[in-house]
Amino acid sequence: MKNSLIWCSFMVLFPGFSQTDTSKVSETFSTINIINGHSAETLKKRQWRYIIAHRFGDIAGAAGGVQTAFGFDNASDIRFGFDFGITDNIMVGISRLKGAGTPYRSIIEGFTKYRFLSQSKDNKMPISAAIVGTVYGTYMPASSDALSVASFPEFVHRFNYATQLSITRKFHPRLSVALMPTYVHRNLVNENDQNGLFSIGGAANIKVTKSIGLIAEYFHNINTSELREDFFNSLSFGLEWITNGHNFTLNFTNARGFGELQYIALNTGDWLEGQFRFGFSITRTFKY
């Protein structure tokens, strides 16, 4: 219900927006994802993309340092998956996540993205916008601890959901920004936590050259329970390198896991305690 309200509210705010302008700004952001969050970009019709991403352990702090090769000895999370373009504005994707283990592991992630606005070169349409709906399911063994969220008293407790609205604008050939309001819903939480969580994300991409860009991204949680002192907002910095068909993104982030479920609702990494890590993603796009 809340996801539907988010969608309806946005359409009421922008009733006159049209997709008929053919002079669209291309690649407001270079790829489908920024670092953690989604851009408003979609795959073209009959395109598909393979992605593999890796996030290591803490660089510093109690779990980092030279004994763990600054986190390279540990895999915090691993993602591999496939994305498919249904039309030029609608795409779907499915991935398998290792899971950061707090509390979920062995996660299947499926999403649908619909881009309903595209920025135009004549500025009649000043922004691009897409809405993303994601479902997360885990097939990990249930915990024997009845007080654990991972005990899964009912089958539906294995599922969690997220909706993200990505609004982007290219201000200059070398500068793009994004606003990413996000809602995450978990079917089962601890008594000192909340099922529904709102977060506001923001990102910027500065192109150093045509193929290299610098990225900064931040998500601020709006209604995290005051009883939870171990939640931290996701802060990430990255460098992207675009080649013909490939995209490489190198990043440093305090988010241990991939997906809104982990980097928004379950993020326990504290930059000030050295709990940030190196990560990378590699994607390759094909046509089918």
Buried (B, 14 or more C-beta within 10 A) or exposed (E): EEBEEBBEEBEEEEEEBEEEEEEBBEEBBBBBBBBBBBBBBBBEBEBBBEBBBBBBBBBBBEBBBEEBEBBEEBBBBBBEBEBBBBEBBBBBBEBBBBBBBBBBBBBBBBBBBBBBBBBBEEEEBEBBBBBBBBBBBBEBEEEEEEEEBBBBEEEEBBBBBBBBBBBBBBEEEEEBBBBBBBBBBBBBBBEEBBEEBBBBBBBBBBBEEEBEBEBBBBBBBEEBBEEEEEBBBBBBBBBBBBEEEEBBBBBBBBBBBBBBBBBBBBBBBBBEBBBBBBBBBEBEBEEE
